[in-house]
Amino acid sequence: MNKLTFKTNIQCGNCLSKVSPKLNEQSGIQGWQVDLQDPDRTLTVETDVLNPEDIQKAVLKAGFIAILK
């Protein structure tokens, strides 16, 4: 399983509630989490089939930016 990490502009729990449905509905994601304590607000995604652009598009649909680390 691949772990992809992204720097995001997800700032708080409310932001997280907006991006959660977009990541949860994305087929191919086995698991994901956002570290709100990290200054980079790091998003970690576990997947075997998706590429970084797929994750970035899903996050963008929620109105946020994800930059591959």
SVG drawing of the C-alpha trace seen along z (x, -y; Angstrom):
<svg xmlns="http://www.w3.org/2000/svg" viewBox="-20 -27 28 29">
<polyline fill="none" stroke="black" stroke-width="0.4" points="0.0,0.0 1.3,-3.5 1.2,-6.4 0.9,-9.8 1.4,-12.9 0.3,-16.4 0.6,-19.9 -2.9,-21.4 -4.7,-24.5 -7.2,-22.6 -7.2,-24.6 -9.8,-23.3 -12.4,-20.7 -15.0,-22.6 -12.7,-22.5 -12.2,-18.8 -15.9,-18.3 -16.1,-19.8 -13.3,-17.7 -14.3,-14.4 -17.2,-13.5 -15.1,-14.2 -12.3,-11.9 -14.7,-9.3 -16.5,-9.0 -13.3,-8.7 -13.0,-5.0 -9.5,-3.6 -8.7,-5.3 -8.1,-2.7 -7.6,-5.3 -6.7,-9.0 -6.1,-11.5 -5.2,-15.1 -2.8,-16.2 -4.2,-19.6 -1.4,-19.9 1.3,-19.9 2.0,-23.4 1.7,-21.9 -1.7,-20.4 -0.4,-17.2 -2.9,-14.9 -1.8,-11.3 -3.7,-9.0 -3.3,-5.2 -4.0,-3.9 -2.9,-1.3 -4.6,-2.6 -4.8,-6.4 -2.2,-8.9 -1.5,-12.2 -3.6,-14.2 -6.7,-12.1 -6.3,-13.1 -5.7,-16.7 -8.8,-16.9 -10.9,-15.4 -9.6,-17.9 -10.1,-20.8 -13.8,-19.8 -14.1,-20.7 -12.5,-24.0 -9.0,-23.2 -5.5,-22.8 -3.3,-19.8 0.4,-20.0 2.3,-16.7 5.2,-16.6"/>
</svg>
